[in-house]
Structure formats: structure tokens, C-alpha cells
Amino acid sequence: MHADLSRSTFRPERHYSAVVAQQGRVQLDADLNEQTAIQLHQARSLAADLIGPHGGPRDAAGFRIEYVGGKHEIDTLLIHGGRYYVDGILCDADRPAAAVPVTDEESEESTPEPPAHWTYWDQPDGFRDPEKPGDRLPSPAQTPFVAYLQVWERSVSAAEDPALREVALGAALPDTAARVKVVWQVLALSLTALEIEETDPSRETVRAAFTRWAQRRAAPSARLAARSERPDHADDDPCLVRPDARYRGPENQLYRVEIHEGGEAKDATFKWSRENGSVVFSVDELDGTWVQLASLGHDDKLDLDVGDHVEFVDTAYASRLEPLPLLRVEELDLPGRRVRLSAEPAPGVGRLAHLNPYLRRWDHTAGPKRKGRSTALKGGAVPVTEGEWLPLEDGVEVHFARGGAYRTGDHWIVPARTATGSVEWPTDQARRPLLQAPAGIARHFAPLALIKGEGSAVDLRLAFGPLASSMPAADEATLAAEEQARREEQAAEADPSQGRSQTTAEAEAAVEGDN
């Protein structure tokens, strides 16, 4: 997640069940975050084990899909409310109740009731655009298609959700905690993409083909390794860090290497940040290439300078996971809290105030140097080069494995520490850095419906019933007998003159009969 973290320490393969606080010790954000991650991992693993890859409660299953043909070829899907679990992650499709404003008692105006369901075009995190042909639904009259659910998580800061900021702390102080949000999106997938040649496939055929497709999509093939090497300029500032340090930065950092443009290596690009991509600036106004910000930063470390590369971001852009060219800061107007960018942001991004636009700073200024020359940037990002070590800064280097397929948003986290003069990265016994899959984004998928036309949708969802049921009759008899015996014992204790319970008397009579 894009958050100001010291590091991320949760590793499921370590099988830790809890974080134990100790008296007199410094409490770190990483400890609290790992405890949350442990509990979330346990809860979701249990849900997935019991439910399976996906499913909803039988009486409250959400995401029932209906296809509705529209005018001018703008078709839509109705997404009905309820709950559904995908790999143990809870997705809630219920639409919030409408808020009721205070009105003049003499006025008879009434607030219109919102629809009881979402649609393909207004789903909360879909942000589909009818003006984009790629966002429009396929025509089921030509060929059936599958409506499916894509689920992932992203971080949300106070720049994107101002309600997270505690205003009592004042504008001069930074925000407090960030949030992680479950993003669900109902999307369309052709039968061709599922490698189904039949025009009228069965429910089982579609589910099996979708499972194979989802497994390919969910497992990233890109891998990266990181290390620290003593750079050529290591002796320029010998007083700042240890002379033998390979990481030469003056402060502890959490580097984030994130894929910007996905695809094969020849097309892919990446960006990096020494602050885990957490340096953001809320946008108050956009005027051409000039952007007015709520603040220019709290200090020299977390501000903007001429030459910085930034993303012009809003909620819709972040949720769609689509790369746009990174822009360069060309000029600063400190009194006016304005910056001039190298180009006007893309149309349709950051123009709506309710989507909370902001700038996200990245810390690369040029591509890696080779033979004294820097590699040219591509769309403001660094081209991916596989099979060789790429320097970032201060001795930190990364290595992309050959043959990877890259996805926008996939990222790796590299803690760099001044105490050791190196980066924290797993190595083998020979201290060679190990290639690692991305730390995120983890994508999860579930099929919802096979759309054959209006009023003709084959439900592909799964349902589960409650575990609790009526008490079996045999157990009821046992409980009744135990309750009767308990009452007799209590009666005997309360009135000793009665002497014995009926059960005891019968047992003694049987013994006397034998004698």
C-alpha cells in the first residue's frame, strides 16, 4: 500500500499467530500492522477453507446479474445487493440508504429514493466510461459473454478521503493512519478470452474455463531482486555514513519499485519512491498546466522541487489501474501554493472535486546510468531492463528476471537501513539476493453470470447454507434425561428426609432382588 511505513514484516510462511508487546520497548508501526495482517490472514483463510474459492450465503447472496439493453448501444448490468466471498474476502454489494437532508417544514419536497441496486456504470469502484469503447459491454446478440467479479485492495490516505484527517490536530501536522479498501468491480469477459469455442456452453464448462483463466491472471510471472552496492561516489561524503556502508543514504528509507506500464519487458516501465509512494499533495484547483495544492509539503524531505516527477491522480484513476504519463514539475509558486507541470493532465482525470484529485510524487529523475549516460525515460517512467542490475540511488540496485510479464500496480518493497549500511532482502547461503514475486497487487476473481441476452442470464454463483441446525432427536432425549437427573439431585439435597432419588431407589431395589 502507498503509506508512510517503516517496513512491512508479515510473512505467512513464518506461521506467527500473534504479535506480543513487551514492556519498556519501542512500539513500531510494523508491529501493529503485522498483528492486523495476521488476523486478516487467519480470518480469510478460514472463510476460504469453509466456503471455497467463492460463494455467498444462500439467503443473502449478492451480485445477482441482470442484463438490460439500452438505447444507442449503451447496455448495462444490474448488480443486485447482498454479500459474496471471493478467496475469503467479503464483498458487499448492498447500496447505502439515502441520506435525508433537513428541509423547511413548509416545503413538501421529497428526496427521491435511490435504486435498490448498482449498475455496471455506477458501481462504486468501477468507474466505467460510456465514451470509451473498451468499457462498453459486448453484445450478447453476437456472442454470449461472462460477467465476473474482480477483487483487490488498495490504500486510501487523507488526500483521497479528507474525512480521515483529524482537523483538531491542525493543518500543519501530517495525517495519522491510512486505510485499506476492498475494491470490487463487475467486468465483462468474452468466451474467446476463456478459450471456449462453443456458442452455448454449459455452466460447468464456463466455470472450469474461468478457473483456468483466473489462475493465469492471478499468478504474476514478474520477479525482482534487490541489493546494495557501494556506489562510485561513496567517498564524496565520508562523514555522513559509515565508510564501509554499501547503502549510502543518510536516513532509513522504504523504497517502493512499482510497475507503471504493464506488458512485456520491451513495453513495460517502472517508477520508484524512497518513501513507499506515500508523498501526496491534495489538489484544490487545476488550470491548464498549473495546479493549486492545499499544501506544498511539511518539510524539505516531503515537499516538491523542480524536476520531480508526479502522477496526477484521483479516485477513479487509482481504481482503474491504468497508467498515464508521469508529469514533471517545471515551476513552483510558493506563495500561491501552485506548481506548473510539463503538460496538462489527461482529459477526464482530476476534474471532479468529489473524486479528490491529488499529486503523488515519485523520486526517479532519470533512468539508470550506463557508461556515464542516463537511460531516457518513457512517458516519465523508467524502462524495464531485464537481466542486469539497475541502480536507483545511494547504492540501492534492483534486478528484473528475464521473461517476466508485468502488470500495472505490481510492486516490491525494499527497506534500506543506515545501521547496517545495506538493504533488507532475502538471500541464499552464498548471500546472493533471491528473486521475489511482487508484494502486491493480489487480484481475485469469481464468475457471476453467463449473459446470453436480455432476460437470459445463467447464474454462475455458488451458495452455502448456515451451519447451525435443529438439535437431533436423540440428543434432545439425552439432554432431557440429564436435566431430570439434575432436578432429582437438587430435590434430594433440599429435602434429606426424602432420602434418595428415584433412580437411586430403583438401583438399590434391583440389588436386593438379586440377593
C-alpha positions as CSV (number, residue, x, y, z in Angstrom):
1,M,0.0,0.0,0.0
2,H,1.1,3.6,-0.5
3,A,1.6,4.6,3.1
4,D,4.4,6.1,5.2
5,L,5.6,2.8,6.7
6,S,8.9,1.8,8.3
7,R,8.6,-1.6,6.7
8,S,6.2,-4.5,6.1
9,T,7.1,-7.6,8.2
10,F,4.1,-10.0,7.7
11,R,5.2,-13.3,6.1
12,P,2.6,-16.1,6.2
13,E,5.3,-18.8,5.8
14,R,6.6,-17.9,9.2
15,H,3.4,-19.1,10.8
16,Y,3.3,-16.4,13.5
17,S,-0.1,-16.3,15.3
18,A,0.3,-13.1,17.3
19,V,2.5,-10.1,17.9
20,V,3.4,-9.8,21.6
21,A,4.1,-6.4,23.0
22,Q,6.8,-6.1,25.7
23,Q,7.2,-3.6,28.4
24,G,9.7,-0.8,28.0
25,R,10.1,-1.4,24.3
26,V,9.6,1.0,21.4
27,Q,6.3,0.3,19.6
28,L,6.6,0.4,15.8
29,D,4.0,0.7,13.1
30,A,5.3,-2.5,11.6
31,D,4.3,-4.5,14.8
32,L,0.7,-3.2,14.8
33,N,0.4,-3.7,11.1
34,E,1.7,-7.2,11.3
35,Q,-0.9,-8.1,14.0
36,T,-3.6,-6.8,11.7
37,A,-2.2,-8.8,8.8
38,I,-2.0,-12.0,10.9
39,Q,-5.7,-11.7,12.0
40,L,-6.8,-10.9,8.5
41,H,-4.9,-13.8,7.0
42,Q,-6.4,-16.2,9.5
43,A,-10.0,-15.0,9.0
44,R,-9.8,-15.1,5.3
45,S,-8.1,-18.5,5.2
46,L,-10.8,-19.9,7.4
47,A,-13.5,-18.4,5.2
48,A,-11.9,-19.7,2.0
49,D,-11.5,-23.2,3.5
50,L,-15.1,-23.4,4.6
51,I,-16.7,-21.6,1.6
52,G,-14.3,-22.5,-1.2
53,P,-12.9,-20.1,-3.8
54,H,-16.1,-18.1,-3.9
55,G,-19.7,-18.2,-2.7
56,G,-22.4,-16.3,-0.9
57,P,-24.9,-17.0,1.9
58,R,-27.9,-18.8,0.4
59,D,-30.5,-16.3,1.7
60,A,-28.4,-13.2,1.2
61,A,-26.1,-13.9,-1.7
62,G,-25.1,-10.7,-3.6
63,F,-24.1,-9.9,-7.2
64,R,-27.0,-11.4,-9.0
65,I,-26.6,-10.1,-12.5
66,E,-29.3,-8.9,-15.0
67,Y,-28.5,-7.7,-18.5
68,V,-30.5,-4.7,-19.7
69,G,-30.3,-3.5,-23.3
70,G,-30.1,0.3,-23.6
71,K,-30.6,2.9,-26.2
72,H,-27.8,3.9,-28.6
73,E,-26.0,0.7,-27.8
74,I,-25.3,1.7,-24.1
75,D,-26.3,-1.5,-22.4
76,T,-25.9,-2.1,-18.7
77,L,-25.9,-4.7,-16.0
78,L,-28.0,-4.6,-12.8
79,I,-25.9,-5.7,-9.8
80,H,-28.2,-6.8,-7.0
81,G,-27.3,-6.4,-3.3
82,G,-26.1,-8.9,-0.9
83,R,-22.8,-10.4,0.2
84,Y,-20.3,-12.6,-1.6
85,Y,-16.9,-14.1,-0.6
86,V,-14.0,-14.3,-3.1
87,D,-11.0,-16.2,-1.7
88,G,-12.3,-15.4,1.8
89,I,-12.6,-11.7,1.1
90,L,-16.0,-10.2,1.9
91,C,-17.6,-8.2,-0.9
92,D,-20.8,-6.2,-0.1
93,A,-23.0,-5.1,-3.0
94,D,-25.7,-3.5,-0.8
95,R,-26.4,0.1,-1.8
96,P,-26.2,2.5,1.2
97,A,-29.5,4.1,2.2
98,A,-30.1,7.6,1.0
99,A,-29.3,10.4,3.5
100,V,-32.2,12.7,4.3
101,P,-31.4,16.4,4.5
102,V,-33.1,18.9,6.8
103,T,-35.8,20.7,4.8
104,D,-38.2,23.6,5.5
105,E,-41.3,22.2,7.2
106,E,-43.5,24.2,4.8
107,S,-41.8,22.6,1.9
108,E,-43.2,19.4,0.6
109,E,-40.1,18.4,-1.4
110,S,-39.1,14.8,-1.0
111,T,-35.8,13.2,-1.6
112,P,-36.0,10.7,-4.4
113,E,-35.2,7.1,-3.4
114,P,-32.1,5.7,-5.0
115,P,-32.3,2.5,-6.9
116,A,-32.1,-0.7,-4.9
117,H,-29.1,-2.0,-6.9
118,W,-26.0,-0.8,-8.6
119,T,-25.5,-0.8,-12.3
120,Y,-22.5,-1.6,-14.5
121,W,-22.0,2.2,-15.0
122,D,-22.4,3.5,-11.4
123,Q,-20.8,0.6,-9.4
124,P,-18.8,2.3,-6.6
125,D,-15.3,1.3,-7.7
126,G,-15.8,0.5,-11.3
127,F,-15.7,4.0,-12.9
128,R,-16.6,2.8,-16.3
129,D,-16.9,5.5,-19.0
130,P,-19.5,5.1,-21.8
131,E,-17.3,7.3,-24.0
132,K,-14.6,4.7,-24.0
133,P,-15.4,1.8,-26.4
134,G,-13.3,-0.6,-24.4
135,D,-15.6,0.0,-21.4
136,R,-18.8,-0.9,-23.2
137,L,-20.4,-4.3,-22.7
138,P,-20.1,-6.9,-25.6
139,S,-23.3,-7.5,-27.5
140,P,-24.8,-10.8,-26.4
141,A,-26.7,-10.9,-29.7
142,Q,-23.4,-11.6,-31.4
143,T,-21.9,-13.9,-28.8
144,P,-22.5,-14.6,-25.1
145,F,-20.1,-13.1,-22.5
146,V,-19.3,-13.7,-18.9
147,A,-19.9,-11.1,-16.2
148,Y,-17.3,-11.7,-13.5
149,L,-16.1,-10.1,-10.2
150,Q,-12.6,-8.7,-9.8
151,V,-11.5,-8.1,-6.2
152,W,-8.4,-6.4,-4.9
153,E,-7.3,-4.0,-2.2
154,R,-5.7,-0.5,-2.3
155,S,-4.7,2.0,0.3
156,V,-6.6,5.2,0.9
157,S,-4.9,8.3,2.5
158,A,-6.4,11.5,3.8
159,A,-5.6,13.1,0.5
160,E,-8.2,10.9,-1.2
161,D,-10.6,10.8,1.8
162,P,-10.4,14.0,3.8
163,A,-12.7,12.5,6.5
164,L,-9.7,10.5,7.7
165,R,-7.8,13.6,8.8
166,E,-8.4,14.8,12.4
167,V,-8.9,18.5,11.9
168,A,-8.3,19.1,15.7
169,L,-4.6,18.4,15.1
170,G,-4.4,21.4,12.8
171,A,-3.4,21.7,9.2
172,A,0.3,22.0,10.0
173,L,0.5,18.4,11.2
174,P,0.6,15.4,8.9
175,D,-2.3,12.9,8.8
176,T,-2.5,9.9,11.1
177,A,-3.5,6.5,9.8
178,A,-4.3,5.3,6.3
179,R,-6.9,2.8,5.4
180,V,-7.0,-0.3,3.2
181,K,-10.1,-0.7,1.0
182,V,-11.6,-3.8,-0.7
183,V,-12.3,-2.9,-4.3
184,W,-14.8,-5.0,-6.2
185,Q,-15.5,-4.5,-9.9
186,V,-18.0,-6.3,-12.1
187,L,-16.5,-6.6,-15.6
188,A,-17.1,-8.5,-18.8
189,L,-15.1,-11.3,-20.4
190,S,-15.7,-12.8,-23.9
191,L,-15.9,-16.6,-24.4
192,T,-12.9,-16.2,-26.7
193,A,-10.8,-15.0,-23.9
194,L,-11.8,-18.1,-21.9
195,E,-10.8,-20.3,-24.9
196,I,-14.4,-21.6,-25.2
197,E,-15.4,-22.3,-28.8
198,E,-19.0,-23.4,-28.1
199,T,-21.8,-20.9,-28.7
200,D,-23.9,-22.3,-25.9
201,P,-21.6,-23.8,-23.3
202,S,-22.8,-25.4,-20.1
203,R,-22.5,-23.9,-16.7
204,E,-19.8,-26.4,-15.8
205,T,-17.8,-25.7,-18.9
206,V,-17.8,-22.0,-18.2
207,R,-16.8,-22.4,-14.6
208,A,-13.9,-24.7,-15.5
209,A,-12.6,-22.4,-18.2
210,F,-13.0,-19.3,-15.9
211,T,-11.0,-21.1,-13.2
212,R,-8.1,-21.7,-15.6
213,W,-8.2,-18.1,-16.9
214,A,-8.2,-16.7,-13.3
215,Q,-5.3,-18.9,-12.3
216,R,-3.2,-17.4,-15.1
217,R,-4.3,-13.9,-14.3
218,A,-3.8,-14.2,-10.5
219,A,-0.2,-15.5,-10.7
220,P,2.3,-12.8,-11.7
221,S,5.4,-14.0,-13.6
222,A,7.5,-10.9,-13.0
223,R,10.2,-11.3,-10.4
224,L,12.7,-8.8,-8.9
225,A,15.7,-8.9,-6.6
226,A,17.3,-6.0,-4.7
227,R,20.7,-5.4,-3.2
228,S,23.0,-2.6,-2.0
229,E,26.4,-2.0,-3.7
230,R,29.0,0.7,-2.8
231,P,28.5,3.3,-5.5
232,D,31.2,5.2,-7.3
233,H,30.6,8.4,-5.3
234,A,30.8,6.6,-2.0
235,D,33.8,8.7,-0.8
236,D,32.2,12.1,-1.6
237,D,30.5,12.5,1.8
238,P,32.5,10.1,4.1
239,C,31.2,11.8,7.2
240,L,27.5,11.1,6.5
241,V,27.6,7.3,6.8
242,R,30.0,4.5,7.7
243,P,32.9,4.3,5.3
244,D,32.2,0.6,4.6
245,A,28.5,1.1,4.1
246,R,27.0,-0.1,0.7
247,Y,23.8,1.8,1.2
248,R,24.9,5.4,1.3
249,G,21.7,7.2,2.2
250,P,21.7,9.5,5.2
251,E,18.3,8.1,6.5
252,N,16.4,4.9,6.8
253,Q,14.1,4.5,3.8
254,L,11.4,2.2,2.4
255,Y,11.9,2.0,-1.3
256,R,9.0,1.1,-3.5
257,V,9.5,-0.2,-7.0
258,E,6.2,-0.2,-8.9
259,I,5.3,-1.2,-12.4
260,H,3.8,1.8,-14.3
261,E,3.1,0.5,-17.8
262,G,2.4,-3.2,-17.9
263,G,3.1,-5.8,-20.7
264,E,6.2,-7.5,-21.9
265,A,9.7,-6.2,-20.9
266,K,10.1,-4.2,-24.1
267,D,6.9,-2.2,-23.3
268,A,6.9,-2.2,-19.5
269,T,8.1,0.7,-17.4
270,F,8.5,1.3,-13.6
271,K,8.8,4.1,-11.1
272,W,10.3,4.2,-7.7
273,S,10.0,6.1,-4.4
274,R,12.2,6.3,-1.4
275,E,9.0,7.0,0.8
276,N,6.9,4.0,-0.4
277,G,5.0,6.3,-2.7
278,S,3.3,8.0,0.3
279,V,4.2,11.6,-0.5
280,V,0.9,13.1,-1.9
281,F,-0.5,16.6,-2.3
282,S,-4.2,17.4,-2.3
283,V,-5.3,19.4,-5.4
284,D,-7.5,22.4,-4.9
285,E,-7.7,23.6,-8.5
286,L,-6.5,22.7,-11.9
287,D,-5.9,25.5,-14.5
288,G,-4.2,24.1,-17.6
289,T,-0.7,23.1,-16.6
290,W,-0.9,25.0,-13.3
291,V,-2.1,23.0,-10.2
292,Q,-3.0,24.7,-7.0
293,L,-2.4,22.5,-3.9
294,A,-3.7,22.5,-0.4
295,S,-0.1,22.4,0.8
296,L,3.3,22.1,-0.7
297,G,4.6,19.8,2.0
298,H,5.6,19.8,5.6
299,D,9.4,19.9,5.3
300,D,12.2,19.7,2.7
301,K,12.0,15.9,2.7
302,L,8.3,15.7,1.9
303,D,7.8,18.7,-0.5
304,L,8.0,19.2,-4.2
305,D,11.0,20.5,-6.2
306,V,11.5,21.5,-9.8
307,G,12.4,18.3,-11.7
308,D,10.3,15.9,-9.6
309,H,8.0,13.5,-11.4
310,V,4.4,13.3,-10.3
311,E,1.2,11.4,-11.1
312,F,-2.0,13.4,-11.4
313,V,-4.3,11.0,-9.6
314,D,-7.9,10.8,-8.4
315,T,-10.1,8.0,-7.0
316,A,-11.3,6.8,-10.5
317,Y,-7.8,6.8,-11.9
318,A,-6.4,4.8,-8.9
319,S,-9.3,2.3,-9.1
320,R,-9.0,1.6,-12.8
321,L,-5.2,0.7,-12.6
322,E,-4.5,2.4,-15.9
323,P,-1.1,4.2,-16.5
324,L,-1.0,7.7,-17.7
325,P,2.2,9.7,-18.5
326,L,4.1,10.9,-15.4
327,L,4.5,14.7,-15.4
328,R,7.5,16.8,-14.5
329,V,7.4,19.8,-12.1
330,E,8.6,22.7,-14.1
331,E,8.0,25.7,-11.8
332,L,7.0,26.4,-8.2
333,D,4.8,29.3,-7.0
334,L,5.3,29.0,-3.2
335,P,3.1,32.0,-2.1
336,G,0.2,30.7,-4.3
337,R,0.8,27.0,-3.4
338,R,1.0,26.3,-7.1
339,V,3.1,24.1,-9.4
340,R,3.4,24.2,-13.1
341,L,3.6,20.8,-14.8
342,S,5.3,19.8,-18.0
343,A,2.0,19.0,-19.7
344,E,-1.7,19.3,-19.0
345,P,-3.1,16.3,-17.2
346,A,-5.1,13.8,-19.3
347,P,-8.7,14.7,-20.0
348,G,-11.2,13.2,-17.6
349,V,-8.7,12.9,-14.7
350,G,-8.9,15.1,-11.7
351,R,-11.6,17.4,-13.0
352,L,-14.3,16.4,-10.5
353,A,-13.8,17.6,-6.9
354,H,-15.8,14.7,-5.4
355,L,-13.1,12.3,-6.7
356,N,-10.5,14.1,-4.6
357,P,-7.6,14.7,-7.1
358,Y,-4.1,14.8,-5.8
359,L,-0.4,14.6,-6.9
360,R,1.7,11.6,-6.0
361,R,5.5,12.2,-6.0
362,W,8.0,9.7,-7.4
363,D,11.7,10.1,-6.8
364,H,13.3,9.0,-10.1
365,T,14.6,11.9,-12.1
366,A,16.2,9.9,-14.9
367,G,16.8,6.3,-16.0
368,P,19.7,4.2,-14.8
369,K,23.2,5.3,-15.9
370,R,25.1,3.2,-18.4
371,K,28.6,4.2,-19.4
372,G,28.1,7.6,-17.9
373,R,24.8,8.3,-19.7
374,S,21.3,8.1,-18.3
375,T,18.7,6.0,-19.9
376,A,15.9,8.1,-21.4
377,L,12.5,8.0,-19.6
378,K,9.5,6.6,-21.4
379,G,6.3,8.5,-20.5
380,G,8.0,9.9,-17.5
381,A,8.8,6.4,-16.1
382,V,11.9,4.2,-16.3
383,P,12.0,1.4,-19.0
384,V,12.3,-2.1,-17.6
385,T,15.5,-3.8,-18.5
386,E,15.8,-7.5,-17.6
387,G,18.8,-9.5,-16.7
388,E,21.0,-6.7,-15.3
389,W,21.3,-4.7,-12.1
390,L,19.7,-1.2,-12.3
391,P,20.9,1.5,-9.9
392,L,18.3,3.6,-8.1
393,E,20.3,5.8,-5.8
394,D,22.8,5.7,-2.9
395,G,23.9,2.1,-3.7
396,V,20.4,0.6,-4.0
397,E,20.0,-1.6,-7.1
398,V,17.3,-3.8,-8.5
399,H,17.3,-6.7,-10.9
400,F,14.3,-7.9,-13.1
401,A,14.3,-11.6,-14.0
402,R,14.2,-12.4,-17.7
403,G,10.9,-13.5,-19.3
404,G,8.5,-11.6,-17.0
405,A,5.1,-10.4,-17.7
406,Y,4.3,-7.1,-15.9
407,R,1.1,-5.6,-14.6
408,T,0.3,-2.0,-13.7
409,G,0.4,-1.6,-9.9
410,D,2.6,-4.6,-9.1
411,H,5.3,-3.5,-6.7
412,W,8.1,-4.6,-4.4
413,I,9.2,-3.0,-1.1
414,V,12.9,-2.6,-0.2
415,P,13.8,-1.4,3.3
416,A,17.2,0.4,3.4
417,R,18.9,0.8,6.8
418,T,21.8,3.1,7.9
419,A,22.6,0.9,10.9
420,T,23.7,-2.0,8.6
421,G,24.6,0.1,5.6
422,S,22.5,-2.2,3.4
423,V,19.0,-3.2,2.3
424,E,16.9,-5.9,3.9
425,W,16.3,-8.5,1.2
426,P,16.3,-12.3,1.4
427,T,19.4,-14.1,0.2
428,D,20.7,-17.7,-0.1
429,Q,23.6,-19.2,1.9
430,A,26.1,-17.6,-0.5
431,R,24.4,-14.2,0.2
432,R,23.1,-13.9,-3.3
433,P,19.8,-11.9,-3.5
434,L,16.8,-14.1,-4.2
435,L,14.2,-13.2,-6.9
436,Q,10.8,-12.4,-5.4
437,A,7.3,-12.2,-6.8
438,P,5.5,-8.8,-6.3
439,A,4.3,-7.9,-2.8
440,G,1.0,-6.9,-4.5
441,I,-1.4,-6.2,-6.0
442,A,-3.2,-9.5,-5.3
443,R,-6.1,-9.9,-7.7
444,H,-9.0,-12.3,-7.0
445,F,-11.7,-13.4,-9.5
446,A,-15.1,-15.1,-9.4
447,P,-17.6,-15.8,-12.3
448,L,-21.1,-14.3,-11.8
449,A,-23.2,-15.0,-14.9
450,L,-23.2,-16.1,-18.5
451,I,-25.0,-13.4,-20.4
452,K,-27.0,-14.7,-23.4
453,G,-29.3,-11.7,-23.8
454,E,-31.9,-9.6,-22.1
455,G,-33.7,-11.7,-19.5
456,S,-31.4,-14.6,-20.3
457,A,-28.5,-15.0,-17.8
458,V,-27.1,-18.2,-16.5
459,D,-26.2,-17.8,-12.8
460,L,-22.7,-18.9,-12.1
461,R,-22.6,-18.1,-8.5
462,L,-22.3,-20.6,-5.7
463,A,-24.2,-20.5,-2.4
464,F,-23.7,-22.0,1.1
465,G,-26.2,-22.6,3.9
466,P,-25.9,-21.9,7.6
467,L,-24.0,-24.5,9.7
468,A,-26.5,-24.3,12.6
469,S,-29.5,-26.7,12.5
470,S,-32.2,-28.2,14.8
471,M,-31.0,-30.3,17.6
472,P,-31.2,-34.1,16.7
473,A,-34.0,-36.0,18.5
474,A,-31.5,-38.4,20.2
475,D,-29.6,-35.6,21.7
476,E,-32.8,-34.0,22.9
477,A,-33.7,-37.2,24.8
478,T,-30.3,-37.3,26.3
479,L,-30.5,-33.7,27.4
480,A,-33.9,-34.3,28.9
481,A,-32.7,-37.3,30.9
482,E,-29.7,-35.3,32.2
483,E,-32.0,-32.4,33.2
484,Q,-34.3,-34.8,35.0
485,A,-31.4,-36.4,37.0
486,R,-30.1,-32.9,37.9
487,R,-33.5,-31.9,39.2
488,E,-33.8,-35.1,41.4
489,E,-30.4,-34.5,42.8
490,Q,-31.3,-30.9,43.7
491,A,-34.6,-32.1,45.3
492,A,-32.7,-34.7,47.4
493,E,-30.2,-32.1,48.6
494,A,-33.0,-29.7,49.5
495,D,-35.1,-32.3,51.5
496,P,-32.8,-35.0,53.0
497,S,-35.9,-36.8,54.5
498,Q,-36.8,-37.9,51.0
499,G,-33.5,-39.7,51.2
500,R,-32.8,-41.0,47.7
501,S,-33.7,-40.1,44.1
502,Q,-35.9,-42.4,42.1
503,T,-33.0,-43.6,40.1
504,T,-31.0,-44.5,43.2
505,A,-34.0,-46.3,44.8
506,E,-34.5,-48.4,41.7
507,A,-30.9,-49.4,41.6
508,E,-31.0,-50.5,45.3
509,A,-34.2,-52.5,44.7
510,A,-32.5,-54.3,41.8
511,V,-29.6,-55.3,44.1
512,E,-31.9,-56.6,46.9
513,G,-33.8,-58.7,44.3
514,D,-30.6,-60.3,43.2
515,N,-29.8,-61.3,46.9
